[in-house]
Amino acid sequence: MLGISLKPRRLEEFKVGGKFFERLFLEAVDEALASLGESAKQSVFFHLENKFEIKRNEIPKRIEDFAEGLEKIFGAGAQYLEILIMKGLYERIGRPLEWDKCKELVFAEYVVAAKRSFLKGRRSQVSYQE
């Protein structure tokens, strides 16, 4: 687990923080897909589950598969949704989205970096409160 030695109470905070991050990520996914309209959003989840075997609640643990599914459904348009998801995610975790428009967006790397930053912030808050 990132090579960090945590006290039992801190370890529990880390696990809870991970679940909380997953919920925030799913909220960002929902919001981005809802920008297409509610029926389109439901259609995307239907295709992800039936064609790509990715259930909605599995998306945070299968980010690369999710991104691949979006790319197969939307082609180059998937990148637009990925950017919307990342903007929504960064708003939820209180961190700005820094994105080099000259560099290719690698969605899974952005999500991992956001999670790392979010969990690091939560660990700092726990340490500060002790």
VOBA-1610 file (N, C-alpha, C; in pm, whole numbers, padded with zeros to 5 digits, always signed):
BEGIN
Met+00085-00117+00000Met+00000+00000+00000Met+00089+00123+00000Leu+00148+00158-00113Leu+00231+00275-00132Leu+00353+00278-00041Gly+00383+00170+00027Gly+00499+00164+00114Gly+00491+00254+00235Ile+00372+00288+00277Ile+00354+00379+00390Ile+00311+00297+00511Ser+00382+00316+00621Ser+00345+00249+00743Ser+00245+00335+00818Leu+00125+00283+00835Leu+00019+00359+00900Leu-00025+00288+01028Lys-00056+00366+01129Lys-00114+00310+01250Lys-00251+00252+01214Pro-00303+00156+01291Pro-00433+00097+01258Pro-00543+00200+01234Arg-00551+00304+01315Arg-00656+00404+01294Arg-00635+00477+01162Arg-00511+00509+01131Arg-00481+00576+01005Arg-00508+00484+00887Leu-00477+00357+00902Leu-00503+00260+00795Leu-00651+00257+00763Glu-00734+00261+00866Glu-00879+00262+00845Glu-00922+00390+00773Glu-00862+00503+00811Glu-00891+00629+00741Glu-00853+00619+00594Phe-00739+00553+00566Phe-00692+00537+00429Phe-00793+00455+00348Lys-00842+00346+00406Lys-00941+00262+00338Lys-01071+00337+00317Val-01117+00406+00419Val-01240+00484+00408Val-01222+00593+00303Gly-01106+00658+00303Gly-01078+00761+00204Gly-01081+00707+00064Gly-01032+00584+00045Gly-01035+00521-00086Gly-01177+00498-00134Lys-01263+00452-00046Lys-01404+00431-00081Lys-01472+00564-00111Phe-01440+00665-00034Phe-01497+00797-00055Phe-01454+00851-00191Phe-01326+00832-00225Phe-01277+00876-00356Phe-01353+00804-00467Glu-01375+00674-00453Glu-01448+00598-00555Glu-01589+00655-00574Arg-01653+00693-00466Arg-01787+00751-00475Arg-01781+00885-00549Leu-01682+00968-00516Leu-01667+01096-00585Leu-01640+01075-00734Phe-01560+00976-00765Phe-01528+00945-00905Phe-01654+00902-00979Leu-01734+00816-00918Leu-01859+00773-00983Leu-01956+00889-01001Glu-01960+00980-00906Glu-02044+01099-00921Glu-01998+01182-01042Ala-01867+01194-01060Ala-01813+01268-01174Ala-01846+01198-01305Val-01840+01064-01305Val-01877+00987-01424Val-02024+01010-01456Asp-02109+00997-01356Asp-02253+01019-01375Asp-02281+01158-01433Glu-02218+01259-01376Glu-02240+01395-01421Glu-02196+01415-01567Ala-02080+01362-01601Ala-02029+01377-01738Ala-02121+01306-01838Leu-02161+01185-01804Leu-02250+01111-01895Leu-02388+01175-01902Ala-02433+01235-01792Ala-02563+01302-01792Ala-02563+01423-01885Ser-02446+01478-01915Ser-02439+01591-02008Ser-02486+01550-02148Leu-02488+01419-02173Leu-02537+01367-02301Leu-02688+01350-02301Gly-02748+01358-02183Gly-02890+01331-02165Gly-02907+01204-02084Glu-03016+01196-02010Glu-03037+01082-01919Glu-03047+00949-01995Ser-03117+00946-02108Ser-03131+00820-02181Ser-02997+00776-02241Ala-02916+00873-02285Ala-02784+00839-02338Ala-02695+00785-02227Lys-02704+00846-02110Lys-02627+00799-01994Lys-02662+00654-01961Gln-02791+00626-01954Gln-02835+00488-01925Gln-02791+00391-02034Ser-02792+00438-02157Ser-02748+00355-02269Ser-02599+00321-02257Val-02520+00420-02219Val-02376+00396-02202Val-02353+00292-02092Phe-02420+00307-01977Phe-02404+00208-01871Phe-02451+00070-01916Phe-02558+00065-01993Phe-02608-00063-02046Phe-02502-00129-02134His-02443-00052-02226His-02341-00108-02315His-02214-00146-02240Leu-02175-00065-02144Leu-02056-00099-02064Leu-02076-00233-01994Glu-02196-00253-01939Glu-02222-00378-01867Glu-02238-00497-01961Asn-02311-00479-02070Asn-02342-00593-02156Asn-02235-00624-02260Lys-02170-00525-02315Lys-02067-00550-02416Lys-01928-00565-02356Phe-01903-00490-02248Phe-01768-00487-02193Phe-01759-00547-02053Glu-01872-00594-02001Glu-01879-00658-01869Glu-01823-00571-01757Ile-01858-00443-01762Ile-01816-00347-01659Ile-01942-00291-01595Lys-01968-00333-01473Lys-02082-00277-01400Lys-02043-00139-01348Arg-02144-00056-01329Arg-02121+00081-01284Arg-02033+00086-01160Asn-02064+00003-01060Asn-01989+00007-00935Asn-01846-00046-00949Glu-01813-00110-01061Glu-01678-00161-01085Glu-01588-00059-01154Ile-01646+00047-01205Ile-01570+00145-01284Ile-01447+00199-01209Pro-01457+00238-01081Pro-01337+00291-01014Pro-01223+00191-01002Lys-01253+00065-01005Lys-01148-00036-00995Lys-01102-00086-01132Arg-01174-00047-01237Arg-01142-00091-01373Arg-01136+00030-01466Ile-01056+00127-01428Ile-01050+00254-01499Ile-01004+00236-01643Glu-00901+00155-01665Glu-00852+00136-01801Glu-00956+00066-01888Asp-01025-00033-01833Asp-01132-00101-01907Asp-01245-00004-01938Phe-01279+00080-01841Phe-01383+00180-01859Phe-01345+00275-01973Ala-01222+00325-01970Ala-01176+00418-02073Ala-01178+00350-02210Glu-01137+00225-02215Glu-01138+00151-02341Glu-01282+00134-02392Gly-01374+00105-02301Gly-01515+00093-02338Gly-01569+00223-02394Leu-01536+00335-02329Leu-01580+00466-02379Leu-01524+00491-02519Glu-01397+00455-02538Glu-01335+00477-02669Glu-01401+00392-02777Lys-01441+00270-02743Lys-01508+00186-02842Lys-01649+00235-02870Ile-01713+00293-02772Ile-01849+00346-02791Ile-01845+00479-02867Phe-01755+00570-02827Phe-01756+00707-02878Phe-01642+00742-02972Gly-01546+00654-02988Gly-01431+00688-03071Gly-01354+00804-03010Ala-01313+00898-03095Ala-01235+01013-03047Ala-01316+01101-02952Gly-01448+01094-02958Gly-01534+01171-02869Gly-01523+01129-02724Ala-01467+01012-02697Ala-01449+00965-02560Ala-01359+01059-02482Gln-01264+01120-02550Gln-01171+01210-02481Gln-01246+01329-02422Tyr-01346+01378-02490Tyr-01428+01487-02438Tyr-01494+01445-02306Leu-01550+01325-02301Leu-01613+01275-02178Leu-01509+01256-02067Glu-01393+01206-02103Glu-01287+01187-02004Glu-01247+01321-01942Ile-01240+01425-02024Ile-01205+01558-01972Ile-01315+01608-01878Leu-01441+01588-01918Leu-01552+01628-01830Leu-01547+01552-01697Ile-01517+01423-01702Ile-01507+01342-01580Ile-01396+01397-01492Met-01280+01424-01551Met-01168+01473-01472Met-01196+01611-01411Lys-01259+01699-01488Lys-01293+01831-01432Lys-01388+01815-01314Gly-01489+01730-01329Gly-01584+01706-01221Gly-01517+01643-01100Leu-01426+01550-01125Leu-01356+01483-01016Leu-01269+01582-00940Tyr-01192+01659-01013Tyr-01104+01755-00947Tyr-01183+01860-00870Glu-01300+01899-00920Glu-01386+01991-00843Glu-01430+01926-00712Arg-01462+01798-00717Arg-01512+01729-00599Arg-01403+01707-00494Ile-01280+01686-00538Ile-01174+01661-00440Ile-01105+01791-00399Gly-01146+01902-00459Gly-01091+02031-00420Gly-00954+02059-00478Arg-00924+01996-00587Arg-00795+02017-00652Arg-00824+02060-00797Pro-00748+02156-00849Pro-00771+02198-00988Pro-00717+02095-01087Leu-00778+02091-01204Leu-00731+02004-01310Leu-00624+02078-01388Glu-00501+02030-01377Glu-00392+02086-01455Glu-00368+01992-01570Trp-00383+02046-01690Trp-00379+01961-01808Trp-00303+02033-01918Asp-00201+01970-01967Asp-00121+02022-02077Asp-00190+01984-02207Lys-00249+02082-02274Lys-00325+02053-02396Lys-00238+01999-02508Cys-00107+02016-02498Cys-00015+01964-02600Cys+00015+01816-02577Lys-00010+01768-02458Lys+00019+01630-02422Lys-00108+01547-02434Glu-00093+01425-02482Glu-00208+01337-02495Glu-00265+01303-02357Leu-00396+01314-02344Leu-00462+01282-02217Leu-00464+01131-02197Val-00405+01086-02088Val-00411+00945-02051Val-00498+00939-01927Phe-00623+00906-01950Phe-00727+00913-01849Phe-00692+00839-01720Ala-00650+00714-01732Ala-00622+00634-01613Ala-00514+00698-01527Glu-00413+00760-01590Glu-00305+00825-01514Glu-00358+00945-01436Tyr-00450+01021-01497Tyr-00509+01134-01429Tyr-00591+01089-01308Val-00665+00982-01323Val-00747+00932-01212Val-00658+00885-01098Val-00552+00812-01131Val-00460+00763-01027Val-00393+00881-00956Ala-00352+00982-01031Ala-00290+01100-00970Ala-00389+01173-00880Ala-00514+01182-00923Ala-00617+01247-00841Ala-00639+01170-00712Lys-00645+01038-00723Lys-00667+00955-00603Lys-00550+00969-00507Arg-00430+00966-00561Arg-00310+00980-00477Arg-00312+01114-00404Ser-00344+01220-00476Ser-00349+01352-00417Ser-00458+01361-00310Phe-00575+01305-00340Phe-00687+01305-00247Phe-00651+01230-00119Leu-00594+01111-00132Leu-00560+01031-00014Leu-00447+01095+00065Lys-00353+01156-00004Lys-00244+01225+00065Lys-00301+01339+00150Gly-00395+01413+00094Gly-00459+01522+00168Gly-00535+01470+00288Arg-00602+01356+00274Arg-00678+01298+00387Arg-00582+01250+00495Arg-00469+01190+00455Arg-00371+01144+00556Arg-00314+01264+00631Ser-00290+01376+00560Ser-00238+01496+00624Ser-00338+01548+00727Gln-00466+01545+00692Gln-00568+01592+00785Gln-00572+01504+00909Val-00559+01372+00891Val-00561+01280+01004Val-00440+01305+01094Ser-00322+01322+01034Ser-00200+01346+01113Ser-00212+01478+01187Tyr-00266+01579+01124Tyr-00278+01710+01183Tyr-00375+01706+01304Gln-00478+01624+01296Gln-00577+01617+01401Gln-00528+01542+01523Glu-00423+01461+01508Glu-00375+01382+01622Glu-00293+01464+01718
//
